Amino acid sequence: MSKFLSSRFDGLEAYVPGEQPQDQQYVKLNTNESPFPPSPAVLAAINADEVSRLNLYPDPEGKALKRKLADFYGVAPENIYLANGSDELLNFFFMAFCDKDRPVAFPAVSYGFYPVYASLYGVPATAVPLREGFRLEPKDYRGIGKNIVIANPNAPTGRTISVSEIEEIVRTNPNNAVLIDEAYIDFGGDSCLELIHKYDNLVVGQTFSKFRSLAGGRLGYGIGSPGMIADLELMRYSTNSYNISRLTMAAAISTLDSHEYYANNSRTVQANRAYTVEELGKLGFETLPSKANFIFTHCKAVDGGTVYRKLKEKGVLVRHWDKPEIADWCRVTIGSRAQMDVFLDKVREILKEAGQDA
């Protein structure tokens, strides 16, 4: 840190993204990316004609993409907010709706950016503990009187709560903003999107990074009441009006035209998830039920840190945190069947080296 950094950022701990190493080729199961490329239609859309227009700014309103998303979800364009990745949506949610007089609550074990944004904007935050088995208990948020951010499915656990439970949270906090982060909803979860028609305090966040294979394109979006979307747009136009590139918008429009391609990929991921959980179970691992494109797993015979380090030595990357409550666990992205077989083979090697009969 330089001597010029403002004192208001004293103690700020930045979010640490998953490793993106360049030193060797890894089986990369640590950042929940899709193992599949974008659809052929997307590859065709990013053509020489589109590239030749990069001298021109993109449409700051993203009208064509908003219309496409609105038609896809059966809402109006004014219900759609376009973000440079869903992290930008989170950023502007905290910026627009949270302050020292309007604190925020989120799960104590969840996406690491939530406490970072609270700290960045000086927002009092309540980290609500998860219950036994890393379950999120909706009753803990009923009438809490704070703004609320919940990932559903939760990360890193993969667990979900039902739409009716989300509705109870939203309904009992009518004077507070609620964001349901559905980054992983398309891998078997049930979206609460229908609730935006009943409640004006709800924003549903989604992304093109996971299910739609565009992590490198950086596109997220929020769907909510026109009033809340206008508030988010106020933040965007006060920060960066050209937040979505021309190529990303072209890719996204073609992505929405290829829904069945991505739905098939999701079915494959879900099948590979079930296969991996079953095989890990044979090796003595406990794995939480997941509706995401990752699993949260541990083995009593070998601690999570050792599993992470040994896998990395063997060319497989997974995600591990040193937080005491989850230090025994690893989060493993579900990739292709071949990737999962490599992962499982390396796990068997680790158990054998530890003197366990794998």
N, C-alpha and C positions, 0 to 999 in steps of 0.2 A: 504494500500500500504506500502511496506517495503521501507527502505532507499536505498535498492539496485536496485530498478527499474530504468531503464535507463531514463534519462531526456527526450529522444525523445518521450516518451509515456506520457508526461505531458498533461493532458487534454483529453486523450483518453477515450471515453465513449463506453463501450462494448455493443454489441447487447444483448438484454434481450429476451430469448426465452419464449414461452408460458408456463404457469404454468403446472407442472407435480406433483401435490400434492399427498402425500402418506397418509394423515391423515384420509381420508374417501373415499367412493365410490362416484364419480360424474358422471353425464351425461356430457361427455367431448366433448365440441363443440368449443374448443379454439385453436387447433393447426393443423387443416385441415388434420387430419389423416383419413384414410379410416375406415368406420365402419365394413368392411368385412375382414376376415382373408385371408392370402395368399391361392392360389389355392391348391387343394389336391395334385397336382403334385409337388408343392414346398415342402409341408410337407413330401412327400415321398422322395424327393431328400436329405433332411437334415437327413440322416440316420446314423446308427452306423458306417457304412463303411466310410462315409465322416468324421465323428467325429474322427475316429481312425487315420486319416491322419493329425490331427491338430499339430502333432509334426513337420510337414514339412512346410516350407514357401510356400505361394501361388505363382503362376506364376506372376512375376512382370509385364509382358507385357499383362496379361489377354487375351491371344490369342484366346482361345475358346469363351469367352464371346464377344470379339470384332468381331469375325467372325459371331456370332449369331446376334448381333446388326446390323452389316453391311448388312447381308442378309435380315433382317427384314425391314430395311429402304432403301434398294437398293443403298447402297454406298459401298465404299471400307473400309477395316479395318483401313487404314491410315487416314481415315476421322473421326475416333472415338477416343475420349479421355475418360477414365474411372476415376471417381472421388469418393472420400469418401463422398458421399452426394453432392448435387449440390452446397452447400456452399463452398466446396473445389475447385470446378471449378471456382466459383466467385473469391475466394482468389487468385488462380493462374492467372486468367485473369488480375486482378489488379496488381499482382506482375510482370507479363510478359510484359504488354503493357502500363501501366500507370506510369508516374513519374512527376517530377516538370515541365518538358518541354512538357509533353503530358497529359494535364488535362482530366477530365472525366465529363460527364453530365448524369444526371438521373432524373427521376421525383421527385418532392419535396415530394409527398405523394406516397410512394412505399415501397418495402421491406427494412426493417431497417438495413440490413447488408451492403447496398451499401455505405452509408456515413461512416460506421465503417471501411470498408476496405480502403476507400480513406484517412481517418485520419490515419489509421495504417501505410500506406506507404507514408504519406506526399504528397499526390496527390491533387493538386488544384481541387476542385469539384464545379460544378454548379448544384444546385437543381432547376430544371425547374418547375415553378408552373403549376399545372393543371388548366384547364379552368373551367367554370361554370359546375356544375354537376359532378365534379371530372373527367372531360374528359381529356385525353391526346391528345394534338394537335400535329400531326406529323409535321406541318409546323415549329414548334418551334425548331425542330432538323435538318431541312433541311440545309445542308451546314454549320453546326455549327462549324466544324473544331476542334472538340474534340472527344475523345473516348466516346462511348455511351453504357449505360446499360439500357435496358427497359424490364420490366416484362410484358408479354402478354399471358394470362390475367394479369392485374395489381393486385397487392396485396397491400392494403386490399380491393380495390374497386370492383374487379371482372370484370371491363370493359376491352374491347379488342379494338385493331385497326386492320385494314385489312392487308392482305399480301401485297397488292399493296402499302399501306401506309408505311409499313416496308421497302419495296424495295426502295421507294423514299428516305428514310433516309439513307439506306446503299449506294445507288448509288451516293448520293450527298456528301458523306463523304469518298471518295475512299482512302484517306491517313490516315484514322483513323480506329481503331478496334471497332467493334460493337458486343455486346452480347445481344441476345434476349433470355430472361429467360422464358422458356415455362413450368415451373413446373406444371401448371394447364391446359395445352392445351387440354387434353383428356376428358374434361367435356363439350365440345361443341364448342371449339375454332378451328380456322384454323391454322395449323402449317405453318411457313415460311421456312421449311426445304428445299424445292425445290430451294431456293435462293442460297444455298451454292455452287451449280454448276455454278452459274453466277458471284459470287463475292468472292474474296479471302480475304476480310476483315471481314467476318461474322462468328461468332460462335453461334450455337443454343444450348442452355442448356436445358436438361430435367432431370427427376428424376424417380426413382422407388418408392419414398416415398408416393405418393398420389394415383394416378390411379392404381398403381401396388401393393399397400398394403405392402410395404417393408420399412416403415419409420424406423423401428428398425434395418434393415439390412445395412443402410447407403450406398446407391449407387446412384450416379448421373452420368451424362455423357454429353459430349459436342460433337457436330458434326460440322465440318468445313473443310476448305481447309487443305491439308497436311502440308503446311507451318505453319499455326497457331497451328495445333495440335502438331507439332514437338516442337514449342515454349512452349506450355503447358507441354509437356513431359519433356522438359529441366528443368522446374520448379519442376516438381514432382520428377525426379531423383536426383535433388539437395536438396530435402527436405525429402521425404519418398517414397522409391521405392516400398515398399510392402504396398500400401495404401488400397487395397481391400482384404478382408479375403477370405479364401478358401470357407467357408460356404456361404458367400454372393454371390460369383460368381456361386456356384452351384445352389443357390436359384434363381438367376437372369436368368440363362439359362432355368430353368424349368418354370419360369414366362413367358418368351417369347413363350414357347410352349403352354401356356394357355390363349392366347389372348382373345378368345371369353368369357371366364369366367370373365375377367376384363371388357370387353366391356359391358357385361350384367350388371355388378355392376355399371358401369358408367351411364347406362341408368336409373337404379334405383335411383341413386343420383340425376340425372337431373330431374326425376319425383318428387322426394322429395323436391328438390329446388323449383320447380314451385308451389307445394302444400304449402310450408312454406311461400313463398312470397304472395300467394293469401290470406292465413289466416292472416298474419301480416297486409295486406292491410285492412282487415275487422276491425282490431284493431286500425287503424289510423297510422300505420307505413309507412314511405317512404323507399323503398328499391331500390338500384341501380340495373340496369340490369347486370346480372352476367353470365359469361361463365366458372366459376370455381366451385370447390366443397365447396364454402362458399358464403355468402351474406354479404353485408354491408348495415346496416339498422338503422333507428332512428325513434323516436316518439317525436313530439313536446310536448306531455303531460308530459313526464318523460325524464330527461337528461340521456345521455349514461352512465355516471359514476354510477348513481343510478341503472339503469337497470343491469349493470354488477355486482354491489355489492349485490343487492337483489337476482339476479339469483344465485350467489355463495352461499348465505345464504340458498337458497332453493335446493342446490345440483346440479346446472347446471353451467358449466363453459363456458363463451364466452370470446372474446378478446376485450379489450378496451385500448385506448391510451389517455394520457392527453394532447397531442398536441392540441393547440387551434383550428386549422382548422378542426379537426376530433373528438374533444372531445365529441360531441353530438351523435356520431355514435358507433355502436358495430359491430364487425365482428363475424359471426356465421357460424361455420362449418356445412355442411349438413351431417347428419348421417342417421341412419335407420329411417323408418317411426315412429317406437315406440319412438325413441329418440326425434324426432322433435315434436311429440305430447306432450311429457313431457315438452319440452322447451316452447311450445305454452301455455300449461296449466299454467306454472309458470309465463309467461308473463301476462296472464289474471289475475292471482292473484295479481301481482304487480300493474297493472292498477286499479284494484278494491281497493287496499289499498291506492292508490293515489287519490281515489275519482273519478276515471274515470269509465264510463259505458262500461265494456268489454263484 
